[in-house]
Every structure is written in structure tokens, then in C-alpha cells.
Amino acid sequence: MNALESVRSGYVVVGVDTHKHIHVAAVLDTVGGILATLTIPTETGGFKKLEAWAGGFGKVIAFGIEGTGSYGATLTSFLRRHGHKVVEAGRPDRRARRQNGKSDTLDAENAARSVLAGFATAIPKTADNTVEMIRQLKIVHDSAVTDRSASMISMKAMLVHADDSLRRETSRMSPTKLARHLAALRPRRLETPADSLRHSLRSLARRWQYLDAEIKELRGSIEKLIHVTAPQLLEQFGIGIDTAAEILIVAGDNPERIRSEAAFAKLAGISPIPTGSGMTSGRHRINRGGHRQLNAAIYRTVIVRMQFHEPTIAYVTRRTAEGKSKRDIIRCLKRYVIREVYHLIKMNPRTGEIAT
């Protein structure tokens, strides 16, 4: 046995590669390297086995888990409840994966090494309060919106083949009126393509109406939860229910995990990235990473303010006179909005105090 392998610090880091049915863990001593690996089922019994197994090698500094928001969510919640520090290990480095290959054990080892090296530092969301409820409702809401749009597109495409009188009656109707009109069709026979077309249009219209009612119900539920969690967001110009929901979902139930306004800007893909080299120092490019849905939500807020918000309109006029392009002005405004939002999500709605 190598002399270094026999040396142990007594402090270990555990990396976990998560899957739907099993998790693979690797325990890494801060001095002795990888000590052992373990495969567990994704259930409470397996989580208890992992905790006891890891504790047998020494004091556990942290668990580095891949996919804390997906397959690793239940394990993350279990470990946090039992007082352990959990870090989002993230995806393995692609260059290292190409050189060393890929397996569940290697991924677990890489997760442990990234935590020990300080590359993995992100604190996962707790997912145990109203923001998690908003996230779940928002998933269903967005799915219903997509299906409702698909129903309307199919309805209008099939109307092209309808008889002249039906096309004439529905030519200038709004989506709501069109769905109501087609849902009231009463086809009595099923003998010709014209009969089946009316049956199909009625079915699509009723589907659209059902989805529309479901969307309104879900939107109302989301709005109530936002008023409970962060009503101050909805008070800001240009921030509606959808935008506020996206902001809260990214921040999570524990927004204190986001350490600074700059970190939140990077999380939203709004922070500039330096590209200087040699004689081109000082150059930056737009960040194409981050959470794209949050980035789009902030962009919508900026566009609304540029059109209807007097202070923003005055700012755009002044910066345009200085020679700034519209694209650059939008970038500046997005950074301003994300800074404003960062302080709002950390504010206690009951006391008005901002958490640090």
C-alpha cells in the first residue's frame, strides 16, 4: 500500500451521481483521495444507508450532488433536514470526461473532487415553501398555454376547408368568440367529410375552452401565492404575474443563497463577460448563459418600461443623444432591473427589511 493512501485526515466529501432509480456515491478524504463507492436506491432507506455509510469514514464536510433540482431533489431535502451541507455539483467538465471516459462512479468521484477543489459552490434551492408551489403550478400553466395555442392553430387550419357560410361567420371573430361559436355547433350526422369537419371543430373548440378556463384558474392561484411571497414585485412598473413568477422560481425559497447582485445578474445571463486579450483589454461580450426564461422576463419588463414608463423613456432619450445604440441601452436597462429585483426578492414583505 502506498504511504499516502494510508494517511487519512478524518474529513471527507461525498459526491453523488443521481438517477431516477439509483444514486451512485463516492467518498473522498481530503488527504487520502477516493476511499469507496456505494450504490443506493432512490428511497428513504437508501438515503439513510448513504448517510450512515459516509459518516463511517470521518466527519462529512459536504455532499456534492448532481441534479439537486431534478433526480437529486429528494436526497437533497433529506440531507438538509439532517443537518448536512449540500452543494450543487453541476455537470462534469466535458474536457475531463473526454479524457477519462464516463461512468456513474467516475461522475460521483468528479462531483466530490469539484466540491473539494472549490469549483462547486452553488447552494441548492430548499424547494419547501410557496415558491416551489409557484414553480409546480407554473409548469402546468405553461403546458396548458402551449396546448391552447395548438388547439387554436388547428382550429383555424381546419376552418380553411369549411363551407363558405361557416368561414364567413367566423372570419373576424376573436379567439374567445370563435371557440364559443364552434363549440355550439350541432352536427347530427357523420356521413360526409363536411360532417366530420364540424365534429372536429366542435371538439377542438371545447378543448380550447377547457384549457382557457384551466389557465385562468392556475393564473389566479399563482397570483395569490405571489401576493403571499413577494407582493412588492407586482408593485413595480412592467412586472406582471408571469415575470414575477419567473423571478421567484429562479431565486427559490431561500434567496439568501444568492450572495450578491452581480451573482444574480450572472444567474440571469445579464452580466457582461470580459473578452480582452493583449492589446484588446477592456472588451466585453454579452452573456449567453444563465437562466434564459428569467433573461426573457427581464427583457419584457425593459421593453414595457421603454414604451410606457416616463423615467425610462427619458433615460433612453438621453443615452441615445450620447450615441448609445438601442441594443446597448437595453443591456444597461436589463442590468438596472435585475439590480432592482435582487433587492426586492430579499425583502421581507411583512417588515420591509432586506435580508443580507
C-alpha positions as CSV (number, residue, x, y, z in Angstrom):
1,M,0.0,0.0,0.0
2,N,1.3,3.4,-0.9
3,A,2.2,5.5,2.2
4,L,0.0,8.4,1.0
5,E,-3.0,6.1,0.7
6,S,-2.7,5.1,4.4
7,V,-2.9,8.7,5.5
8,R,-6.4,9.9,6.4
9,S,-7.4,13.4,7.6
10,G,-10.7,12.2,9.0
11,Y,-12.6,14.8,7.0
12,V,-14.5,13.6,3.9
13,V,-16.5,14.9,1.0
14,V,-19.2,12.8,-0.7
15,G,-20.1,13.1,-4.4
16,V,-23.3,11.7,-5.7
17,D,-24.3,11.0,-9.3
18,T,-28.2,10.9,-9.3
19,H,-30.5,8.9,-11.5
20,K,-34.2,8.0,-11.5
21,H,-34.0,4.7,-9.7
22,I,-30.5,4.6,-8.2
23,H,-27.8,7.0,-6.9
24,V,-24.1,6.3,-7.0
25,A,-21.9,7.9,-4.3
26,A,-18.2,8.3,-3.8
27,V,-16.5,9.3,-0.6
28,L,-13.3,11.4,-0.9
29,D,-10.9,12.0,2.0
30,T,-9.3,15.5,1.9
31,V,-5.9,13.8,2.1
32,G,-6.3,10.1,1.2
33,G,-8.3,10.5,-2.0
34,I,-11.2,8.3,-3.0
35,L,-11.9,5.8,-0.3
36,A,-15.0,3.9,-1.5
37,T,-18.2,4.0,-3.7
38,L,-21.8,3.0,-3.0
39,T,-24.9,2.4,-5.0
40,I,-28.3,3.1,-3.2
41,P,-32.0,3.0,-4.3
42,T,-33.8,6.3,-4.5
43,E,-35.9,5.9,-1.4
44,T,-35.6,6.9,2.3
45,G,-34.0,3.6,3.3
46,G,-31.2,4.2,0.7
47,F,-30.7,7.8,1.9
48,K,-30.3,6.6,5.5
49,K,-27.8,4.0,4.3
50,L,-25.8,6.6,2.4
51,E,-25.7,8.9,5.5
52,A,-24.5,6.2,7.8
53,W,-22.0,4.9,5.3
54,A,-20.5,8.3,4.7
55,G,-20.2,9.0,8.4
56,G,-18.2,5.8,8.9
57,F,-15.2,7.3,7.0
58,G,-15.0,10.5,9.1
59,K,-16.6,13.9,9.5
60,V,-18.6,14.8,6.4
61,I,-17.7,18.3,5.2
62,A,-20.3,18.4,2.4
63,F,-22.3,16.4,-0.1
64,G,-21.8,17.4,-3.7
65,I,-24.9,16.3,-5.6
66,E,-25.6,16.4,-9.3
67,G,-29.1,17.5,-10.2
68,T,-30.3,18.9,-6.9
69,G,-33.4,20.2,-8.7
70,S,-34.3,17.0,-10.5
71,Y,-33.4,13.4,-9.7
72,G,-31.4,14.5,-6.6
73,A,-34.2,16.7,-5.1
74,T,-35.4,14.2,-2.6
75,L,-31.9,13.2,-1.5
76,T,-31.0,16.9,-1.1
77,S,-34.1,17.5,1.0
78,F,-33.3,14.5,3.2
79,L,-29.7,15.5,3.8
80,R,-30.6,19.2,4.5
81,R,-33.2,18.1,7.1
82,H,-30.5,16.0,8.8
83,G,-28.1,19.0,9.1
84,H,-25.7,18.3,6.3
85,K,-24.3,20.9,3.9
86,V,-25.3,20.2,0.3
87,V,-23.7,21.7,-2.8
88,E,-24.9,21.6,-6.4
89,A,-22.0,19.7,-8.1
90,G,-23.2,20.7,-11.6
91,R,-22.3,18.9,-14.8
92,P,-18.9,17.2,-15.1
93,D,-16.2,19.1,-17.1
94,R,-16.5,18.0,-20.7
95,R,-12.8,18.1,-21.4
96,A,-12.2,15.8,-18.4
97,R,-15.0,13.5,-19.5
98,R,-13.4,13.1,-23.0
99,Q,-10.0,12.3,-21.5
100,N,-11.1,9.9,-18.7
101,G,-14.4,8.5,-20.0
102,K,-17.8,8.4,-18.3
103,S,-19.4,6.1,-15.8
104,D,-21.7,6.6,-12.8
105,T,-18.7,6.0,-10.4
106,L,-16.5,8.5,-12.3
107,D,-19.2,11.1,-12.2
108,A,-19.7,10.6,-8.5
109,E,-15.9,11.0,-8.0
110,N,-15.8,14.1,-10.1
111,A,-18.7,15.6,-8.1
112,A,-16.7,15.0,-4.9
113,R,-13.5,16.4,-6.3
114,S,-15.3,19.6,-7.7
115,V,-16.6,20.3,-4.2
116,L,-13.2,19.7,-2.5
117,A,-11.5,21.9,-5.1
118,G,-13.9,24.7,-4.6
119,F,-15.3,24.6,-8.1
120,A,-18.8,23.6,-6.9
121,T,-20.1,26.2,-4.5
122,A,-23.8,26.7,-5.5
123,I,-26.3,26.2,-2.7
124,P,-29.3,24.4,-3.9
125,K,-32.9,25.6,-3.5
126,T,-34.8,24.3,-0.5
127,A,-38.0,23.7,-2.5
128,D,-40.1,23.5,0.6
129,N,-42.3,26.6,0.6
130,T,-44.6,28.8,-1.6
131,V,-42.0,29.3,-4.4
132,E,-41.9,25.6,-5.0
133,M,-45.7,25.7,-5.2
134,I,-45.5,28.5,-7.7
135,R,-43.0,26.5,-9.8
136,Q,-45.2,23.4,-9.9
137,L,-48.3,25.5,-10.9
138,K,-46.3,27.4,-13.5
139,I,-45.2,24.2,-15.2
140,V,-48.9,23.1,-15.6
141,H,-49.9,26.7,-16.6
142,D,-47.2,26.9,-19.3
143,S,-48.1,23.5,-20.7
144,A,-51.8,24.5,-20.9
145,V,-50.9,27.7,-22.7
146,T,-48.9,25.7,-25.3
147,D,-51.8,23.2,-25.8
148,R,-54.4,26.1,-26.0
149,S,-52.3,27.7,-28.8
150,A,-52.0,24.4,-30.6
151,S,-55.8,23.9,-30.4
152,M,-56.5,27.4,-31.9
153,I,-53.9,26.8,-34.7
154,S,-55.5,23.5,-35.6
155,M,-59.0,25.1,-35.4
156,K,-58.1,27.9,-37.9
157,A,-56.2,25.4,-40.2
158,M,-59.3,23.2,-40.4
159,L,-61.6,26.2,-40.9
160,V,-60.0,26.7,-44.3
161,H,-61.8,23.6,-45.5
162,A,-65.2,24.6,-44.1
163,D,-68.1,25.7,-46.2
164,D,-68.5,29.3,-47.3
165,S,-71.2,30.2,-44.7
166,L,-69.1,28.9,-41.7
167,R,-66.0,30.7,-42.9
168,R,-67.9,33.9,-43.5
169,E,-69.5,33.7,-40.0
170,T,-66.1,33.2,-38.3
171,S,-63.8,35.3,-40.4
172,R,-63.5,38.3,-38.0
173,M,-64.0,36.6,-34.6
174,S,-61.7,36.8,-31.7
175,P,-60.3,33.5,-30.3
176,T,-62.8,33.5,-27.5
177,K,-65.8,34.2,-29.7
178,L,-64.5,31.7,-32.3
179,A,-64.2,29.0,-29.7
180,R,-67.7,29.8,-28.3
181,H,-69.2,29.8,-31.8
182,L,-67.6,26.5,-32.9
183,A,-68.3,24.8,-29.6
184,A,-72.0,25.4,-30.2
185,L,-72.1,23.5,-33.5
186,R,-74.6,20.7,-33.6
187,P,-73.6,18.2,-36.2
188,R,-76.2,15.4,-36.3
189,R,-74.8,13.1,-38.9
190,L,-71.4,11.6,-39.7
191,E,-71.8,10.7,-43.4
192,T,-69.5,13.2,-45.3
193,P,-66.2,15.0,-44.7
194,A,-68.2,18.1,-44.0
195,D,-70.0,16.4,-41.1
196,S,-66.7,15.1,-39.7
197,L,-65.2,18.6,-40.1
198,R,-67.9,20.1,-37.9
199,H,-67.4,17.3,-35.3
200,S,-63.7,18.1,-35.3
201,L,-64.1,21.8,-35.0
202,R,-66.5,21.4,-32.1
203,S,-64.1,19.1,-30.3
204,L,-61.2,21.5,-30.8
205,A,-63.3,24.5,-29.6
206,R,-64.4,22.7,-26.5
207,R,-60.8,21.7,-25.8
208,W,-59.7,25.3,-26.2
209,Q,-62.4,26.5,-23.8
210,Y,-61.4,23.9,-21.2
211,L,-57.8,24.9,-21.4
212,D,-58.6,28.6,-21.3
213,A,-60.6,28.1,-18.1
214,E,-57.8,26.0,-16.6
215,I,-55.2,28.6,-17.4
216,K,-57.3,31.3,-15.7
217,E,-57.7,29.2,-12.6
218,L,-53.9,28.4,-12.5
219,R,-53.0,32.0,-13.1
220,G,-55.3,33.1,-10.2
221,S,-53.6,30.5,-7.9
222,I,-50.1,31.7,-8.9
223,E,-51.1,35.3,-8.3
224,K,-52.3,34.6,-4.8
225,L,-49.1,32.8,-3.9
226,I,-47.0,35.7,-5.3
227,H,-49.0,38.1,-3.1
228,V,-48.1,36.0,-0.1
229,T,-44.4,35.6,-1.0
230,A,-43.3,38.8,-2.7
231,P,-46.2,41.3,-3.3
232,Q,-43.5,44.1,-3.7
233,L,-42.6,42.6,-7.1
234,L,-46.0,43.2,-8.5
235,E,-45.9,46.8,-7.4
236,Q,-43.0,47.6,-9.8
237,F,-43.8,49.1,-13.2
238,G,-43.7,46.4,-16.0
239,I,-43.5,43.4,-13.7
240,G,-46.6,41.2,-14.1
241,I,-47.6,37.8,-12.8
242,D,-45.6,35.8,-15.3
243,T,-42.4,37.8,-14.8
244,A,-42.7,37.8,-11.0
245,A,-43.2,34.0,-11.1
246,E,-40.1,33.5,-13.2
247,I,-38.1,35.7,-10.9
248,L,-39.2,33.9,-7.7
249,I,-38.7,30.5,-9.3
250,V,-35.1,31.2,-10.1
251,A,-34.4,32.7,-6.7
252,G,-36.1,29.8,-4.9
253,D,-37.5,29.6,-1.4
254,N,-34.1,30.6,0.0
255,P,-33.0,33.7,-2.0
256,E,-30.3,34.4,0.6
257,R,-28.3,31.7,-1.2
258,I,-27.6,34.3,-3.9
259,R,-24.8,36.3,-2.3
260,S,-24.8,39.4,-4.4
261,E,-26.5,41.5,-7.1
262,A,-23.7,40.5,-9.5
263,A,-24.2,36.8,-8.8
264,F,-27.9,37.2,-9.5
265,A,-27.2,39.1,-12.8
266,K,-24.9,36.2,-13.8
267,L,-27.6,33.7,-12.9
268,A,-29.9,35.6,-15.3
269,G,-27.4,35.8,-18.1
270,I,-27.3,39.6,-17.8
271,S,-23.7,40.1,-16.6
272,P,-21.1,41.1,-19.2
273,I,-18.2,38.7,-19.8
274,P,-14.7,40.0,-20.4
275,T,-13.1,39.1,-23.7
276,G,-9.9,41.2,-23.5
277,S,-6.6,39.8,-24.6
278,G,-3.3,41.5,-25.3
279,M,-4.0,44.9,-26.9
280,T,-7.8,44.4,-26.7
281,S,-8.1,44.6,-22.9
282,G,-11.3,46.1,-21.5
283,R,-13.6,44.5,-24.1
284,H,-16.7,42.6,-23.0
285,R,-19.4,40.5,-24.7
286,I,-23.0,39.6,-23.9
287,N,-23.5,36.6,-21.6
288,R,-25.4,33.9,-23.5
289,G,-25.6,31.6,-20.4
290,G,-27.8,31.8,-17.4
291,H,-31.5,31.2,-17.0
292,R,-33.0,32.1,-20.3
293,Q,-36.6,32.3,-19.1
294,L,-35.6,34.8,-16.4
295,N,-33.5,36.7,-19.0
296,A,-36.5,36.9,-21.3
297,A,-38.8,38.1,-18.4
298,I,-36.4,40.9,-17.6
299,Y,-36.2,41.8,-21.3
300,R,-40.0,42.1,-21.4
301,T,-40.0,44.3,-18.4
302,V,-37.4,46.6,-20.1
303,I,-39.4,46.8,-23.3
304,V,-42.6,47.7,-21.4
305,R,-40.8,50.5,-19.5
306,M,-39.2,51.8,-22.7
307,Q,-42.7,52.3,-24.1
308,F,-44.8,53.5,-21.2
309,H,-42.5,54.4,-18.2
310,E,-41.6,58.1,-18.3
311,P,-38.3,57.9,-16.4
312,T,-37.2,55.1,-18.6
313,I,-38.3,57.0,-21.8
314,A,-36.2,60.0,-20.6
315,Y,-33.2,57.7,-19.9
316,V,-33.4,56.2,-23.4
317,T,-33.6,59.7,-25.0
318,R,-30.6,60.9,-23.0
319,R,-28.5,57.8,-23.8
320,T,-29.4,57.9,-27.5
321,A,-28.2,61.5,-27.6
322,E,-24.9,60.3,-26.2
323,G,-24.5,57.9,-29.1
324,K,-25.6,54.7,-27.4
325,S,-27.3,52.1,-29.7
326,K,-30.7,50.7,-28.7
327,R,-29.1,47.3,-28.1
328,D,-26.6,48.8,-25.6
329,I,-29.4,50.8,-23.9
330,I,-31.5,47.7,-23.4
331,R,-28.4,45.9,-21.9
332,C,-28.0,48.8,-19.4
333,L,-31.7,48.7,-18.5
334,K,-31.7,45.0,-18.0
335,R,-28.8,45.3,-15.6
336,Y,-30.7,48.1,-13.7
337,V,-33.9,46.0,-13.5
338,I,-32.0,42.9,-12.2
339,R,-30.4,45.0,-9.6
340,E,-33.8,46.4,-8.5
341,V,-35.3,42.9,-8.5
342,Y,-32.4,41.4,-6.4
343,H,-33.2,43.7,-3.5
344,L,-36.9,43.1,-3.8
345,I,-36.7,39.3,-3.6
346,K,-34.6,39.6,-0.5
347,M,-37.1,41.9,1.2
348,N,-39.4,40.6,3.9
349,P,-42.9,41.6,2.8
350,R,-44.1,41.9,6.4
351,T,-41.3,44.1,7.8
352,G,-39.8,45.7,4.7
353,E,-36.3,44.7,5.8
354,I,-33.9,43.4,3.3
355,A,-32.1,40.1,4.2
356,T,-28.3,40.2,4.0
